[in-house]
Amino acid sequence: MQGGETGQRIELAHRARRRLQRVAERTRQRIRGVPIRLAERASGLPVPPPRLLHAIGNSEDPTWFLQGGRWAAEDIRNAVGRHGMPMEEVGALLDFGCGVGRVVRHWSRLAASGVEIVGTDTNPAMISWCRRHLGFSLFAVNSLDGRIDAPDARFGLAYALSVFTHMGEARQRHWMTELRRVLRPGGLLLITLHGDAYRDGLSPVLRDQYDRGEMVVVGTDREGSNDCAAFHPPGSLATGLAEGWEILEWHPQAARGNPVQDVYLLRRPIESGAERLRTAMVG
Ligand SMILES: C[S@@+](CC[C@H](N)C(=O)[O-])C[C@H]1O[C@@H](n2cnc3c(N)ncnc32)[C@H](O)[C@@H]1O
């Protein structure tokens, strides 16, 4: 009995110490971030408040926020360019699950060149911050299962960085269909997913499931938040999430802006006349 009580006390002490360490780390990040925040504010585009940074990346570090967003924007530009579509020619682009504009903030020149930039997210506080500070783009809140408020074939490019990583399978399929609707035929979709880098951290049962080539999702009662995590065995994409898309590129663990995630570049196929007719008749 006494041993049990002692054990409980030790466990409580450990937990308290871990909590203190987390608070100390957050405080260190806030202090280190002050000069960067002041410089960004002076340049006219402030860094979002620490609680919003934490909500997207479990970190309040503005250096990560700025550098990671810059890398992600560069990688998107390069990926699109490799397929003969310069960013300046996408017409309109969609940042699905844009969070607090970590990537959008790097598109101000692109917007000035005439590209329409749209960001959507389920989190109203993030969208409200984006609307206040990233006036060169349009932002909208979407519901977890809803639609994107845009007509068919509006965008030449869409991307979703670390968004499908936080949804159950049914919702992922729903959003792939919706993204396909708003992309024009031939339009590109870049997504980042948790892949093999996370395999060894799964429980034995989930690891077996992953090794059978099935998507694994944990925390399904918290879909849309970082407490829900989805893991995609690379081989599962063609017959799973990306069924009906052309898979143009797959780069394991290459998402510089979203560390240790796999990058997939997909294309909405251009339907032939016969296919268009069949789709219209089925519809
Ligand atoms: C890990 S954060 C990444 C944010 C942003 N893409 C980035 O890389 O900075 C995941 C984001 O996806 C958003 N999200 C999750 N489910 C969503 C959904 N069904 N529709 C739109 N946004 C969603 C969350 O609110 C959150 O902002």
The ligand as a Tripos MOL2 file, in Angstrom:
@<TRIPOS>MOLECULE
LIG
   27    29     1     0     0
SMALL
NO_CHARGES

@<TRIPOS>ATOM
      1 C1         -0.4420   21.0970  -38.7040 C.3       1 LIG1
      2 S1         -1.4300   22.4560  -39.1410 S.3       1 LIG1
      3 C2         -0.6690   22.9780  -40.6780 C.3       1 LIG1
      4 C3         -1.0640   24.3640  -41.0910 C.3       1 LIG1
      5 C4         -0.4630   24.8540  -42.4000 C.3       1 LIG1
      6 N1         -0.8270   24.0110  -43.5050 N.3       1 LIG1
      7 C5          1.0580   24.9500  -42.2810 C.2       1 LIG1
      8 O1          1.7610   24.0940  -42.8510 O.co2     1 LIG1
      9 O2          1.5120   25.8750  -41.6060 O.co2     1 LIG1
     10 C6         -2.9190   21.6690  -39.7440 C.3       1 LIG1
     11 C7         -3.9760   22.6660  -40.1580 C.3       1 LIG1
     12 O3         -5.0240   21.9740  -40.8440 O.3       1 LIG1
     13 C8         -6.2460   22.5320  -40.4490 C.3       1 LIG1
     14 N2         -7.3000   21.5670  -40.7670 N.ar      1 LIG1
     15 C9         -7.4910   20.3380  -40.2490 C.ar      1 LIG1
     16 N3         -8.5590   19.7390  -40.8210 N.ar      1 LIG1
     17 C10        -9.0280   20.6000  -41.7570 C.ar      1 LIG1
     18 C11       -10.1030   20.5790  -42.7070 C.ar      1 LIG1
     19 N4        -10.9390   19.5380  -42.8170 N.pl3     1 LIG1
     20 N5        -10.2890   21.6480  -43.5050 N.ar      1 LIG1
     21 C12        -9.4540   22.7210  -43.4220 C.ar      1 LIG1
     22 N6         -8.4410   22.7980  -42.5420 N.ar      1 LIG1
     23 C13        -8.2180   21.7600  -41.7320 C.ar      1 LIG1
     24 C14        -6.0530   22.8310  -38.9560 C.3       1 LIG1
     25 O4         -6.9810   23.7490  -38.4570 O.3       1 LIG1
     26 C15        -4.6220   23.3790  -38.9720 C.3       1 LIG1
     27 O5         -4.5850   24.7610  -39.1990 O.3       1 LIG1
@<TRIPOS>BOND
     1     1     2 1
     2     2     3 1
     3     2    10 1
     4     3     4 1
     5     4     5 1
     6     5     6 1
     7     5     7 1
     8     7     8 2
     9     7     9 1
    10    10    11 1
    11    11    12 1
    12    11    26 1
    13    12    13 1
    14    13    14 1
    15    13    24 1
    16    14    15 ar
    17    14    23 ar
    18    15    16 ar
    19    16    17 ar
    20    17    18 ar
    21    17    23 ar
    22    18    19 1
    23    18    20 ar
    24    20    21 ar
    25    21    22 ar
    26    22    23 ar
    27    24    25 1
    28    24    26 1
    29    26    27 1
@<TRIPOS>SUBSTRUCTURE
     1 LIG1         1 GROUP 0 **** ****
